Amino acid sequence: MLLEGDVEGRYQGRNGGDSGYRLTMALAVSVSQPGREWTFAQWWEALVLRPTAGGAWARSLRSSKGERYAEGKLGQMLERARAFVGSSGSITCRADALVEVARVRAAVESTLWRSSRGGVDERNLTARLGLAQRAGGLDHHASVRQLAELMGCARSTVEGSNLRLERAGWLVRRSSHAGPNVGGAWSLRIPEGAGDGGRAGPGHQPAHGERGAGGVPGLHTAQGGPGAELAGRDTLSLARIQAHDAFHHFGHGGNGARLLSCLDPVEGRSPQELAAVLGLHRTTVRRRLDRLGADGLVVEADGLVYLPAVLAGPVGVRAEEDLLGAAARARGTAGLGERRRQAHARQREGYRMLLELRARQREERRAPARPPLRLVPEGVVDVESGELLDPAWAGWDVSDPGRPVWVEASAESWEAA
């Protein structure tokens, strides 16, 4: 950014000055990392004395406000950046933040999400992990409509999932304020005891360490340990396909997408193993597998379930549009995702108009319109000719009715007096 500027437009503001300030503040944070802080002399040289693209705003500030003002402003920005970095905890760069996101992802994949509600919560966290990875940390912004589009479900489903995840400790609500284009502020967490598989529900394989945990063939990893029996789940694959029309509630559903995210084109898995991995009842898994197989989304051979080669990507499952689109048309769910996005776009526009209306109403209440103050009554001056009609205002300049000015009487008026 220092050499080329904001080529990706990540720090665009309301105008050129706002964009330049944001870019300069981001550069100040980047040169204030612990152990490699820049001195003010280096900061000044890089932005002002060198013809760098990232220092264009600082040089324009120097030319318009003077060198002393620019020195004070850039010094304050550098001090603020150092204070921010010093209070931000152990994460000092984007790589450390992505490691934290990967830890949360591993905890989500090693947790047994029981029943259909648990599957919705897993898909919610999967969508949020993608937002957190783009944001560069566990703190992220997300609206209910945005999550509904990423998960491929209704808004009410997302709202219920958010409440459950907050109570469980997976989510922390930073701020519920949502602007016209920004959702509420959230932060991902790993609750105490997460990732150990949880307790088994009726018909589920007992979790690791629980009484009666005998293990299902193929579930245990080489390392073992808590959550090892849940290995083989891929939230990255789930994020690619869960919003497709083929996995709409009236199609193969979210559990169908979860099933595909557990499959591999080479190593097959039994239905009993999939039921234990996903925390679903064996009859639910069998019913989903039959519907997926009818649309060519899974392949069964010798009692094992495989991922079709057409859906196998370089890493995990890929969203092959021809096959998934045909499945959506066969189930009558084609176009429902686009219809949901259009409805959300209309709702966002209505919300934006509502915010603008409320802002105008606040301005009207704060500063009620008052008629301008008029000290010179109407009828004192002829509007057309400008002749003074009232002799009581003789000697006054009444060209401005709100501010009449006394002028000295002319010599003729004194002689007449």
N, C-alpha and C positions, 0 to 999 in steps of 0.2 A: 504493500500500500504506500509505503514511503516513496518508492521509486516510480511507481506507475499510477498511483491514485486509486480511487474506489472504482475499479473497472467492473465489478459485479453489481454495483449499486446497492450495497448492503447498508449504507449509512445515509441514504437519501432523506432529506428533511423537507420542510415546507418551502424553502427557497435556497439559493446558493449559499447564503451566509450560514443558515442552519446546517446544511449538509457539510460545509467546511468545518464547522465547530465539532460536529459529531465525528468526523474523520480524524480530526486532530486529537480529540479526547480518546479515541480508540488507539491511536498511536502512542499517546501518553501512557495508557495502561500497558501496552506491549513493551515499552521501554522501562517499566517500573517493576518487572518481575524480580523476586528475591534472588540475590546472588549475582544479578547482571543488570543492576540499575544504571541508567545513564546519569551523568552529571548534567546540570543545567547548561553548562557550556557546550556539551555534546548535543543536547536537545536544541539549543539555539542555532548551532552551526548547521545541523541537519535540516531544520525547517526554514531558516531565514537566509543563511549565508550560502546555501547550496541550492541550485535550481531544480529541486525535487518536485515532482507532481503533488506529493502529499503535503508539501509545505506552501502551496499556493495561497491558502487562506491566511496563514500566518504572515506571509509577505505582504498580502493586501492589507492586513490589519496594521502592519508597520507603516505602510505608505499613507494610509488614511488617518490613523490616530497618532502616529509618532512612535519613535523607538522606545521611549520610556514606558508608554502605555502598553506596547506589545510585549516588552520584557515582563512587566507585572502580570499581564494576562496569561502568558504562556507559563510563567512560574507558578501561578495559582492553579492552572490546569494540571501541571506536573505534580504539585503537592496533593491535589485531590485524588489523582490517580494512585499515588503511593499509599494514601490513607485507605482507599478502596481495596487495593491489592493486599494490604496488610491485615485487613479485617475479613478477608474472604475465605479463611480457613486453609486447609492443606492443599487444595486444588490450585495449582499455579499456572496451568496451561491447558489447552484443549485436549491434549492426549490424556492427562490425568482425569479430566471430566468424562471422556469417553470410556475410560476404565471403570469409573463409577457406574455409568450406564450399563456396561457389560455385566457388572456384578448384579445389578437389579434384574437384568434379563436372565442371568443364570438362576437367580432365586425364583423368578416366575416360572421358568421351565422345569424346576425341580419341585414345584408345589403341586399337590393333588387338588385340582379344581373339580369338586364334586357337583353333580346335578347340572341342569341347564343354566341356572344362575351363575354357578362357578365358571361355566364356559363363557358366559357373557363377560364376566369380570376379567378372565384371561385375555379375551379379545380387546377389552378396554385398555388393559395395561400394554398389550402389544401395540395398539395404535399410539399410545402415549410414549412408548419407548422410541418409536420413529420420530415423533415430534421432539423429544428430548435429545436425540442424537443430532438432529438438525440444529437445535438451539445450542448445542455444545455443553450440556450439563443437565442435571436432574431437574432444575427449574425450567418451566416451560409455560406457554400460554395455550389454552385450548378452550373452545366453546362447545356447547352441547351439540349444536348443529354440525360443527366440524368433525367431532368424534362420531356422530351418527353416520356421516358420509364415509369416514375411514373404516368403520366397523360394518357398514351395510345393515343398519338396523334403525329403529324408530328413536325419536328423541326421548320418549318416556323410558325406554329401555336403558339409555345412557344415564339418565338422571337417577334411576334406581341403582345402577351399578356404581355410580359415583358415591352415593351414600354408603353403600356396603363397603367399598374400598376405603373410604374415610374412616369408618368405624373399625375396620380391620387393621388400619395403620399403614396401608400401602400408599395413600395419598394424603398430602397436607395442603389445605386451601390457603394460599397466600393472600389472595384478594379476589373478591367476587365481582369487582367492578369490571365491566366489559364495555369497551367503546364500540363505535360502529364497525371497526375492522379488526378488533383485538378482543380475544376471549379472556376469561378469568385467569389469574396466575395460580399455578399449581406446582407442587414439588413431589417427586417420587421418593419413596422410602422403602426400606426392607424391614418389615415388622419383626418383632422378637419371635423366634421359633419358625419363621418362614423358611421354606426350602427343605423341610424334613419330611415332606410327603403328607403330613396331616394324618388324621384318623380315617379309617376306611368306613365307607357307608355300607348299607345293605347290598350284598352281592359284589362288593369291591374287594380286591386283594388287600390284606392288611399292609400298612406302611412299614418301612424299614424300622426295626427295633421294637415294633408293637408285638403284643402277644399273638402267636399263631402266624407270624410272618414267615411263610415257607418259601416265598419267591416264585415268580413265574419264569419259565425258561426263556432266556434271551433278554430279560429285563435288567439284570445286574451288569454293571460296568466292571472293567478290570480293576479300577481303584476301589470300588465299593463306597461305603460311607452313606451318610444321610442323603436321601434323594436319588441314590444311584438307580433304584428300581424304576425311576421315571425318565431314564435317559432315552434319547431319541426323539424328543419333541423340539420343534424348530419354530420359534416365534417369527423369525425373519420370513420363512415361507408362508406362515399364516398371514402376515401383514400384506403379502403380495396378492392374495386371492380372496381374503375374507369380505372385501367390499364388492366383489363381482356379483352380477345379477344371478348367476347360477347358484349362489349360496344365500339368496334371499330367504326370508322366513318361510315363504310359500314354496320355495324350491328345495335345495338340499340343506339349507339352514346353516347356522354357524358351526354346528357339530360336524357337518360334512366337510367344511374347510379345515377344522381341527384334525379330522381323520386324515385328510390328504397331507397335512403338514407333518404327520408322523410316518409316512410311507417312504420307501426307497425302491428304485427300479431293479435293484440287484438282490438286496436282502429283504426277504419277505417277513411278515409279522402275522401272527395268528389273531383271530378275532378276540380271544380271551386276553391276549397280551395288550391289544389296543384298548379293551375295556378297562384294564388295570391302569394303563398309562394315562388315559383321559378321564378317569373317574366316572365313567358312564356305565349303565347297566348293560349286560351282555345282549339283551333283546334290543335295546336302543342301537347298539353298534351293529347288530345283525341287520336291522331294518335299514339303517343308513347305508351299509355296504351293498345291500341288494339294489337300492335306488342308484347309488353311484355306479355300480357295475352295469346297470341297464343303460346308462348314458355313456359308458366307456371311460369313466373317470378312474376306475380301479381295475386291476386284473387279479383274479383269484386262480390259484393253481396248487393242488396238493394240500389244501387246507390252509394255505398262506395267502396273504394279500400283498400285492405289489403296486407300485406306482407306474402308470403307463410311460413308455419312453418319450412320448410326445410332450408330457408334462414335466419331464426331468430337465432341470436347468443345470448350469455349471455348479451351482451350490443350491441344493434344496429344490423346491417346487417353483416352476415358472408359470405365469398366467398365459397359457396358450389360447388366444382369443377365439380361434375357429372352433376348438373342441368345447370350451366353456360357453361360448355363445350358442352353439347348438344345444347344449344341455339347458341353458336358460330358456331358449325358445320351446324346447320340448316340455319344460315345466310351466310355461306360461309366465315367466318372470322377466322376460327380456324388456328392457326399457324402464323398469321400476326404479333403478338407481338414478337414471337421468331425471325421471319425474321427481324424485326426492330432492335432487340437487336444484332443480328449477324452483320447487316450492321453497326451499331454503333461501335461494337468491331473492325471491319475492319477499320473504319474511325479513331478510337482512335490509332490503331497501325500505321496507316499511318501518323497521326499527331505526334506521338512519333518519328518515323523515320525522319520526317521533322525537328523536333527540334534538333535531334542529328546531322543531316546534317548541319544545320545552325550553331550549336556550333563548328563543325569542320572547317567550312568556316571562322568563326570569328577567331579561333586560327591560321589558316593559314595566314589570313590577318594581324593579330597582330604580328606574329613572322615568317616572310618569311624565308624559308630554304636558308641558305647561305653555300657555300663550306667552309670547314675549312681553316684557314689561313696557308699558306705554305711559309716559308722563305727560305728553301733550295730547289732550283729548281730540277726538275726531271733530271736524268742523272748524278747527282753528285756521287751517290753511286750505285754500281752494285747490283741489286735486289737479284740475286741468291747467289753471293759470299760475299756481304757486303764490297767489296773492294772500297776504295776511288779512284774515277776516275779523279776528278778535283783537281789539286795541289793547287788551290787557297783556298780550304777549309781545307788545312792541319792544324792540331792543333785544329780542332773543333770536338766536339761530335755531329754528325748529326743523331743519332739514332731516334730522334724526329724531323721530318722536320719542325714542327711548332715552336720549341723552341731549336735552336742550342746553345750549351754551349761551351765556350772556355776552353780548358784544357792546362796545361803547356806542353811545348815541352820537349821531352825526351832528355837525355844526348847525344844520338847519333845524334839527329838532330842538337843540338847545336854545336857538334864537326864538323859535316858536314858543318854547316854554317861557 
